Amino acid sequence: MSGLARLDDEERRVLYWDLIETSLGQAARKAFQMLPQSYRFQSEAFVKGRSEGRLEGHAEGRVEGERAVLQKLLLLKFGALSDDARSKLATASEEDLDRWAARVLTATSAADIFT
């Protein structure tokens, strides 16, 4: 185990603070010393980007889940899917998937789903 791994969060914070401070030039060091030691370096762009990334990841995950469920329903009801059907599923929008899912119960063929 490395020495850093044995440090608790407070010790690690102090160590990092000291490393940053000693690597700065005189003017930057003065500005850095004016910051409270509890300050967290996160720009607004970073925070906004992280939040947007989470939302995008959730949306992508939801669409992939819908895609997987629809594919399974189609396989169970109609058997193996054509290359065209698999291609349409792979590139479908969330709206397409919702529309197609509503057709699964009444469709008589997989082709009916995608019309």
Phi and psi in radians as a Rosetta constraint file:
Dihedral C 1 N 2 CA 2 C 2 CIRCULARHARMONIC -1.275 0.35
Dihedral N 2 CA 2 C 2 N 3 CIRCULARHARMONIC 2.805 0.35
Dihedral C 2 N 3 CA 3 C 3 CIRCULARHARMONIC -1.041 0.35
Dihedral N 3 CA 3 C 3 N 4 CIRCULARHARMONIC -0.689 0.35
Dihedral C 3 N 4 CA 4 C 4 CIRCULARHARMONIC -1.122 0.35
Dihedral N 4 CA 4 C 4 N 5 CIRCULARHARMONIC -0.606 0.35
Dihedral C 4 N 5 CA 5 C 5 CIRCULARHARMONIC -1.148 0.35
Dihedral N 5 CA 5 C 5 N 6 CIRCULARHARMONIC -0.438 0.35
Dihedral C 5 N 6 CA 6 C 6 CIRCULARHARMONIC -1.479 0.35
Dihedral N 6 CA 6 C 6 N 7 CIRCULARHARMONIC -0.201 0.35
Dihedral C 6 N 7 CA 7 C 7 CIRCULARHARMONIC -1.338 0.35
Dihedral N 7 CA 7 C 7 N 8 CIRCULARHARMONIC 2.486 0.35
Dihedral C 7 N 8 CA 8 C 8 CIRCULARHARMONIC -1.415 0.35
Dihedral N 8 CA 8 C 8 N 9 CIRCULARHARMONIC 3.045 0.35
Dihedral C 8 N 9 CA 9 C 9 CIRCULARHARMONIC -1.022 0.35
Dihedral N 9 CA 9 C 9 N 10 CIRCULARHARMONIC -0.717 0.35
Dihedral C 9 N 10 CA 10 C 10 CIRCULARHARMONIC -1.148 0.35
Dihedral N 10 CA 10 C 10 N 11 CIRCULARHARMONIC -0.781 0.35
Dihedral C 10 N 11 CA 11 C 11 CIRCULARHARMONIC -1.108 0.35
Dihedral N 11 CA 11 C 11 N 12 CIRCULARHARMONIC -0.706 0.35
Dihedral C 11 N 12 CA 12 C 12 CIRCULARHARMONIC -1.135 0.35
Dihedral N 12 CA 12 C 12 N 13 CIRCULARHARMONIC -0.756 0.35
Dihedral C 12 N 13 CA 13 C 13 CIRCULARHARMONIC -1.045 0.35
Dihedral N 13 CA 13 C 13 N 14 CIRCULARHARMONIC -0.782 0.35
Dihedral C 13 N 14 CA 14 C 14 CIRCULARHARMONIC -1.123 0.35
Dihedral N 14 CA 14 C 14 N 15 CIRCULARHARMONIC -0.743 0.35
Dihedral C 14 N 15 CA 15 C 15 CIRCULARHARMONIC -1.058 0.35
Dihedral N 15 CA 15 C 15 N 16 CIRCULARHARMONIC -0.845 0.35
Dihedral C 15 N 16 CA 16 C 16 CIRCULARHARMONIC -1.104 0.35
Dihedral N 16 CA 16 C 16 N 17 CIRCULARHARMONIC -0.717 0.35
Dihedral C 16 N 17 CA 17 C 17 CIRCULARHARMONIC -1.019 0.35
Dihedral N 17 CA 17 C 17 N 18 CIRCULARHARMONIC -0.817 0.35
Dihedral C 17 N 18 CA 18 C 18 CIRCULARHARMONIC -1.120 0.35
Dihedral N 18 CA 18 C 18 N 19 CIRCULARHARMONIC -0.731 0.35
Dihedral C 18 N 19 CA 19 C 19 CIRCULARHARMONIC -1.077 0.35
Dihedral N 19 CA 19 C 19 N 20 CIRCULARHARMONIC -0.753 0.35
Dihedral C 19 N 20 CA 20 C 20 CIRCULARHARMONIC -1.148 0.35
Dihedral N 20 CA 20 C 20 N 21 CIRCULARHARMONIC -0.833 0.35
Dihedral C 20 N 21 CA 21 C 21 CIRCULARHARMONIC -1.047 0.35
Dihedral N 21 CA 21 C 21 N 22 CIRCULARHARMONIC -0.737 0.35
Dihedral C 21 N 22 CA 22 C 22 CIRCULARHARMONIC -1.292 0.35
Dihedral N 22 CA 22 C 22 N 23 CIRCULARHARMONIC -0.292 0.35
Dihedral C 22 N 23 CA 23 C 23 CIRCULARHARMONIC -1.585 0.35
Dihedral N 23 CA 23 C 23 N 24 CIRCULARHARMONIC -0.085 0.35
Dihedral C 23 N 24 CA 24 C 24 CIRCULARHARMONIC -1.558 0.35
Dihedral N 24 CA 24 C 24 N 25 CIRCULARHARMONIC 2.708 0.35
Dihedral C 24 N 25 CA 25 C 25 CIRCULARHARMONIC -1.263 0.35
Dihedral N 25 CA 25 C 25 N 26 CIRCULARHARMONIC 3.051 0.35
Dihedral C 25 N 26 CA 26 C 26 CIRCULARHARMONIC -1.071 0.35
Dihedral N 26 CA 26 C 26 N 27 CIRCULARHARMONIC -0.835 0.35
Dihedral C 26 N 27 CA 27 C 27 CIRCULARHARMONIC -1.154 0.35
Dihedral N 27 CA 27 C 27 N 28 CIRCULARHARMONIC -0.770 0.35
Dihedral C 27 N 28 CA 28 C 28 CIRCULARHARMONIC -1.147 0.35
Dihedral N 28 CA 28 C 28 N 29 CIRCULARHARMONIC -0.634 0.35
Dihedral C 28 N 29 CA 29 C 29 CIRCULARHARMONIC -1.108 0.35
Dihedral N 29 CA 29 C 29 N 30 CIRCULARHARMONIC -0.718 0.35
Dihedral C 29 N 30 CA 30 C 30 CIRCULARHARMONIC -1.086 0.35
Dihedral N 30 CA 30 C 30 N 31 CIRCULARHARMONIC -0.772 0.35
Dihedral C 30 N 31 CA 31 C 31 CIRCULARHARMONIC -1.125 0.35
Dihedral N 31 CA 31 C 31 N 32 CIRCULARHARMONIC -0.721 0.35
Dihedral C 31 N 32 CA 32 C 32 CIRCULARHARMONIC -1.102 0.35
Dihedral N 32 CA 32 C 32 N 33 CIRCULARHARMONIC -0.701 0.35
Dihedral C 32 N 33 CA 33 C 33 CIRCULARHARMONIC -1.182 0.35
Dihedral N 33 CA 33 C 33 N 34 CIRCULARHARMONIC -0.356 0.35
Dihedral C 33 N 34 CA 34 C 34 CIRCULARHARMONIC -1.360 0.35
Dihedral N 34 CA 34 C 34 N 35 CIRCULARHARMONIC -0.306 0.35
Dihedral C 34 N 35 CA 35 C 35 CIRCULARHARMONIC -1.321 0.35
Dihedral N 35 CA 35 C 35 N 36 CIRCULARHARMONIC 2.513 0.35
Dihedral C 35 N 36 CA 36 C 36 CIRCULARHARMONIC -1.179 0.35
Dihedral N 36 CA 36 C 36 N 37 CIRCULARHARMONIC 2.540 0.35
Dihedral C 36 N 37 CA 37 C 37 CIRCULARHARMONIC -1.161 0.35
Dihedral N 37 CA 37 C 37 N 38 CIRCULARHARMONIC -0.242 0.35
Dihedral C 37 N 38 CA 38 C 38 CIRCULARHARMONIC -1.496 0.35
Dihedral N 38 CA 38 C 38 N 39 CIRCULARHARMONIC -0.051 0.35
Dihedral C 38 N 39 CA 39 C 39 CIRCULARHARMONIC -1.069 0.35
Dihedral N 39 CA 39 C 39 N 40 CIRCULARHARMONIC 2.357 0.35
Dihedral C 39 N 40 CA 40 C 40 CIRCULARHARMONIC -1.867 0.35
Dihedral N 40 CA 40 C 40 N 41 CIRCULARHARMONIC 2.196 0.35
Dihedral C 40 N 41 CA 41 C 41 CIRCULARHARMONIC -1.407 0.35
Dihedral N 41 CA 41 C 41 N 42 CIRCULARHARMONIC 1.592 0.35
Dihedral C 41 N 42 CA 42 C 42 CIRCULARHARMONIC -2.439 0.35
Dihedral N 42 CA 42 C 42 N 43 CIRCULARHARMONIC 1.976 0.35
Dihedral C 42 N 43 CA 43 C 43 CIRCULARHARMONIC -1.252 0.35
Dihedral N 43 CA 43 C 43 N 44 CIRCULARHARMONIC 2.793 0.35
Dihedral C 43 N 44 CA 44 C 44 CIRCULARHARMONIC -1.041 0.35
Dihedral N 44 CA 44 C 44 N 45 CIRCULARHARMONIC -0.653 0.35
Dihedral C 44 N 45 CA 45 C 45 CIRCULARHARMONIC -1.116 0.35
Dihedral N 45 CA 45 C 45 N 46 CIRCULARHARMONIC -0.685 0.35
Dihedral C 45 N 46 CA 46 C 46 CIRCULARHARMONIC -1.106 0.35
Dihedral N 46 CA 46 C 46 N 47 CIRCULARHARMONIC -0.856 0.35
Dihedral C 46 N 47 CA 47 C 47 CIRCULARHARMONIC -1.094 0.35
Dihedral N 47 CA 47 C 47 N 48 CIRCULARHARMONIC -0.782 0.35
Dihedral C 47 N 48 CA 48 C 48 CIRCULARHARMONIC -1.109 0.35
Dihedral N 48 CA 48 C 48 N 49 CIRCULARHARMONIC -0.774 0.35
Dihedral C 48 N 49 CA 49 C 49 CIRCULARHARMONIC -1.092 0.35
Dihedral N 49 CA 49 C 49 N 50 CIRCULARHARMONIC -0.713 0.35
Dihedral C 49 N 50 CA 50 C 50 CIRCULARHARMONIC -1.132 0.35
Dihedral N 50 CA 50 C 50 N 51 CIRCULARHARMONIC -0.742 0.35
Dihedral C 50 N 51 CA 51 C 51 CIRCULARHARMONIC -1.123 0.35
Dihedral N 51 CA 51 C 51 N 52 CIRCULARHARMONIC -0.786 0.35
Dihedral C 51 N 52 CA 52 C 52 CIRCULARHARMONIC -1.122 0.35
Dihedral N 52 CA 52 C 52 N 53 CIRCULARHARMONIC -0.670 0.35
Dihedral C 52 N 53 CA 53 C 53 CIRCULARHARMONIC -1.084 0.35
Dihedral N 53 CA 53 C 53 N 54 CIRCULARHARMONIC -0.714 0.35
Dihedral C 53 N 54 CA 54 C 54 CIRCULARHARMONIC -1.102 0.35
Dihedral N 54 CA 54 C 54 N 55 CIRCULARHARMONIC -0.808 0.35
Dihedral C 54 N 55 CA 55 C 55 CIRCULARHARMONIC -1.090 0.35
Dihedral N 55 CA 55 C 55 N 56 CIRCULARHARMONIC -0.741 0.35
Dihedral C 55 N 56 CA 56 C 56 CIRCULARHARMONIC -1.117 0.35
Dihedral N 56 CA 56 C 56 N 57 CIRCULARHARMONIC -0.718 0.35
Dihedral C 56 N 57 CA 57 C 57 CIRCULARHARMONIC -1.114 0.35
Dihedral N 57 CA 57 C 57 N 58 CIRCULARHARMONIC -0.710 0.35
Dihedral C 57 N 58 CA 58 C 58 CIRCULARHARMONIC -1.105 0.35
Dihedral N 58 CA 58 C 58 N 59 CIRCULARHARMONIC -0.759 0.35
Dihedral C 58 N 59 CA 59 C 59 CIRCULARHARMONIC -1.113 0.35
Dihedral N 59 CA 59 C 59 N 60 CIRCULARHARMONIC -0.779 0.35
Dihedral C 59 N 60 CA 60 C 60 CIRCULARHARMONIC -1.091 0.35
Dihedral N 60 CA 60 C 60 N 61 CIRCULARHARMONIC -0.704 0.35
Dihedral C 60 N 61 CA 61 C 61 CIRCULARHARMONIC -1.129 0.35
Dihedral N 61 CA 61 C 61 N 62 CIRCULARHARMONIC -0.699 0.35
Dihedral C 61 N 62 CA 62 C 62 CIRCULARHARMONIC -1.113 0.35
Dihedral N 62 CA 62 C 62 N 63 CIRCULARHARMONIC -0.775 0.35
Dihedral C 62 N 63 CA 63 C 63 CIRCULARHARMONIC -1.114 0.35
Dihedral N 63 CA 63 C 63 N 64 CIRCULARHARMONIC -0.753 0.35
Dihedral C 63 N 64 CA 64 C 64 CIRCULARHARMONIC -1.096 0.35
Dihedral N 64 CA 64 C 64 N 65 CIRCULARHARMONIC -0.646 0.35
Dihedral C 64 N 65 CA 65 C 65 CIRCULARHARMONIC -1.138 0.35
Dihedral N 65 CA 65 C 65 N 66 CIRCULARHARMONIC -0.760 0.35
Dihedral C 65 N 66 CA 66 C 66 CIRCULARHARMONIC -1.094 0.35
Dihedral N 66 CA 66 C 66 N 67 CIRCULARHARMONIC -0.719 0.35
Dihedral C 66 N 67 CA 67 C 67 CIRCULARHARMONIC -1.063 0.35
Dihedral N 67 CA 67 C 67 N 68 CIRCULARHARMONIC -0.782 0.35
Dihedral C 67 N 68 CA 68 C 68 CIRCULARHARMONIC -1.145 0.35
Dihedral N 68 CA 68 C 68 N 69 CIRCULARHARMONIC -0.740 0.35
Dihedral C 68 N 69 CA 69 C 69 CIRCULARHARMONIC -1.133 0.35
Dihedral N 69 CA 69 C 69 N 70 CIRCULARHARMONIC -0.786 0.35
Dihedral C 69 N 70 CA 70 C 70 CIRCULARHARMONIC -1.088 0.35
Dihedral N 70 CA 70 C 70 N 71 CIRCULARHARMONIC -0.748 0.35
Dihedral C 70 N 71 CA 71 C 71 CIRCULARHARMONIC -1.065 0.35
Dihedral N 71 CA 71 C 71 N 72 CIRCULARHARMONIC -0.729 0.35
Dihedral C 71 N 72 CA 72 C 72 CIRCULARHARMONIC -1.134 0.35
Dihedral N 72 CA 72 C 72 N 73 CIRCULARHARMONIC -0.743 0.35
Dihedral C 72 N 73 CA 73 C 73 CIRCULARHARMONIC -1.072 0.35
Dihedral N 73 CA 73 C 73 N 74 CIRCULARHARMONIC -0.746 0.35
Dihedral C 73 N 74 CA 74 C 74 CIRCULARHARMONIC -1.113 0.35
Dihedral N 74 CA 74 C 74 N 75 CIRCULARHARMONIC -0.741 0.35
Dihedral C 74 N 75 CA 75 C 75 CIRCULARHARMONIC -1.103 0.35
Dihedral N 75 CA 75 C 75 N 76 CIRCULARHARMONIC -0.736 0.35
Dihedral C 75 N 76 CA 76 C 76 CIRCULARHARMONIC -1.168 0.35
Dihedral N 76 CA 76 C 76 N 77 CIRCULARHARMONIC -0.660 0.35
Dihedral C 76 N 77 CA 77 C 77 CIRCULARHARMONIC -1.470 0.35
Dihedral N 77 CA 77 C 77 N 78 CIRCULARHARMONIC -0.666 0.35
Dihedral C 77 N 78 CA 78 C 78 CIRCULARHARMONIC -2.063 0.35
Dihedral N 78 CA 78 C 78 N 79 CIRCULARHARMONIC -0.092 0.35
Dihedral C 78 N 79 CA 79 C 79 CIRCULARHARMONIC 1.460 0.35
Dihedral N 79 CA 79 C 79 N 80 CIRCULARHARMONIC -2.773 0.35
Dihedral C 79 N 80 CA 80 C 80 CIRCULARHARMONIC -0.971 0.35
Dihedral N 80 CA 80 C 80 N 81 CIRCULARHARMONIC 2.433 0.35
Dihedral C 80 N 81 CA 81 C 81 CIRCULARHARMONIC -1.619 0.35
Dihedral N 81 CA 81 C 81 N 82 CIRCULARHARMONIC 2.617 0.35
Dihedral C 81 N 82 CA 82 C 82 CIRCULARHARMONIC -1.228 0.35
Dihedral N 82 CA 82 C 82 N 83 CIRCULARHARMONIC 2.840 0.35
Dihedral C 82 N 83 CA 83 C 83 CIRCULARHARMONIC -1.029 0.35
Dihedral N 83 CA 83 C 83 N 84 CIRCULARHARMONIC -0.679 0.35
Dihedral C 83 N 84 CA 84 C 84 CIRCULARHARMONIC -1.100 0.35
Dihedral N 84 CA 84 C 84 N 85 CIRCULARHARMONIC -0.773 0.35
Dihedral C 84 N 85 CA 85 C 85 CIRCULARHARMONIC -1.117 0.35
Dihedral N 85 CA 85 C 85 N 86 CIRCULARHARMONIC -0.751 0.35
Dihedral C 85 N 86 CA 86 C 86 CIRCULARHARMONIC -1.111 0.35
Dihedral N 86 CA 86 C 86 N 87 CIRCULARHARMONIC -0.677 0.35
Dihedral C 86 N 87 CA 87 C 87 CIRCULARHARMONIC -1.137 0.35
Dihedral N 87 CA 87 C 87 N 88 CIRCULARHARMONIC -0.748 0.35
Dihedral C 87 N 88 CA 88 C 88 CIRCULARHARMONIC -1.120 0.35
Dihedral N 88 CA 88 C 88 N 89 CIRCULARHARMONIC -0.733 0.35
Dihedral C 88 N 89 CA 89 C 89 CIRCULARHARMONIC -1.074 0.35
Dihedral N 89 CA 89 C 89 N 90 CIRCULARHARMONIC -0.732 0.35
Dihedral C 89 N 90 CA 90 C 90 CIRCULARHARMONIC -1.147 0.35
Dihedral N 90 CA 90 C 90 N 91 CIRCULARHARMONIC -0.482 0.35
Dihedral C 90 N 91 CA 91 C 91 CIRCULARHARMONIC -1.949 0.35
Dihedral N 91 CA 91 C 91 N 92 CIRCULARHARMONIC 0.134 0.35
Dihedral C 91 N 92 CA 92 C 92 CIRCULARHARMONIC -1.216 0.35
Dihedral N 92 CA 92 C 92 N 93 CIRCULARHARMONIC 2.551 0.35
Dihedral C 92 N 93 CA 93 C 93 CIRCULARHARMONIC -1.416 0.35
Dihedral N 93 CA 93 C 93 N 94 CIRCULARHARMONIC 2.959 0.35
Dihedral C 93 N 94 CA 94 C 94 CIRCULARHARMONIC -1.082 0.35
Dihedral N 94 CA 94 C 94 N 95 CIRCULARHARMONIC -0.651 0.35
Dihedral C 94 N 95 CA 95 C 95 CIRCULARHARMONIC -1.124 0.35
Dihedral N 95 CA 95 C 95 N 96 CIRCULARHARMONIC -0.754 0.35
Dihedral C 95 N 96 CA 96 C 96 CIRCULARHARMONIC -1.038 0.35
Dihedral N 96 CA 96 C 96 N 97 CIRCULARHARMONIC -0.820 0.35
Dihedral C 96 N 97 CA 97 C 97 CIRCULARHARMONIC -1.060 0.35
Dihedral N 97 CA 97 C 97 N 98 CIRCULARHARMONIC -0.735 0.35
Dihedral C 97 N 98 CA 98 C 98 CIRCULARHARMONIC -1.096 0.35
Dihedral N 98 CA 98 C 98 N 99 CIRCULARHARMONIC -0.790 0.35
Dihedral C 98 N 99 CA 99 C 99 CIRCULARHARMONIC -1.095 0.35
Dihedral N 99 CA 99 C 99 N 100 CIRCULARHARMONIC -0.786 0.35
Dihedral C 99 N 100 CA 100 C 100 CIRCULARHARMONIC -1.172 0.35
Dihedral N 100 CA 100 C 100 N 101 CIRCULARHARMONIC -0.669 0.35
Dihedral C 100 N 101 CA 101 C 101 CIRCULARHARMONIC -1.079 0.35
Dihedral N 101 CA 101 C 101 N 102 CIRCULARHARMONIC -0.621 0.35
Dihedral C 101 N 102 CA 102 C 102 CIRCULARHARMONIC -1.168 0.35
Dihedral N 102 CA 102 C 102 N 103 CIRCULARHARMONIC -0.395 0.35
Dihedral C 102 N 103 CA 103 C 103 CIRCULARHARMONIC -1.548 0.35
Dihedral N 103 CA 103 C 103 N 104 CIRCULARHARMONIC -0.224 0.35
Dihedral C 103 N 104 CA 104 C 104 CIRCULARHARMONIC -1.018 0.35
Dihedral N 104 CA 104 C 104 N 105 CIRCULARHARMONIC -0.737 0.35
Dihedral C 104 N 105 CA 105 C 105 CIRCULARHARMONIC -1.209 0.35
Dihedral N 105 CA 105 C 105 N 106 CIRCULARHARMONIC -0.524 0.35
Dihedral C 105 N 106 CA 106 C 106 CIRCULARHARMONIC -1.816 0.35
Dihedral N 106 CA 106 C 106 N 107 CIRCULARHARMONIC -0.206 0.35
Dihedral C 106 N 107 CA 107 C 107 CIRCULARHARMONIC -1.230 0.35
Dihedral N 107 CA 107 C 107 N 108 CIRCULARHARMONIC 2.549 0.35
Dihedral C 107 N 108 CA 108 C 108 CIRCULARHARMONIC -1.768 0.35
Dihedral N 108 CA 108 C 108 N 109 CIRCULARHARMONIC -0.159 0.35
Dihedral C 108 N 109 CA 109 C 109 CIRCULARHARMONIC -2.665 0.35
Dihedral N 109 CA 109 C 109 N 110 CIRCULARHARMONIC 2.798 0.35
Dihedral C 109 N 110 CA 110 C 110 CIRCULARHARMONIC -1.076 0.35
Dihedral N 110 CA 110 C 110 N 111 CIRCULARHARMONIC -0.602 0.35
Dihedral C 110 N 111 CA 111 C 111 CIRCULARHARMONIC -1.056 0.35
Dihedral N 111 CA 111 C 111 N 112 CIRCULARHARMONIC -0.575 0.35
Dihedral C 111 N 112 CA 112 C 112 CIRCULARHARMONIC -1.089 0.35
Dihedral N 112 CA 112 C 112 N 113 CIRCULARHARMONIC -0.514 0.35
Dihedral C 112 N 113 CA 113 C 113 CIRCULARHARMONIC -1.116 0.35
Dihedral N 113 CA 113 C 113 N 114 CIRCULARHARMONIC -0.745 0.35
Dihedral C 113 N 114 CA 114 C 114 CIRCULARHARMONIC -1.610 0.35
Dihedral N 114 CA 114 C 114 N 115 CIRCULARHARMONIC 0.093 0.35
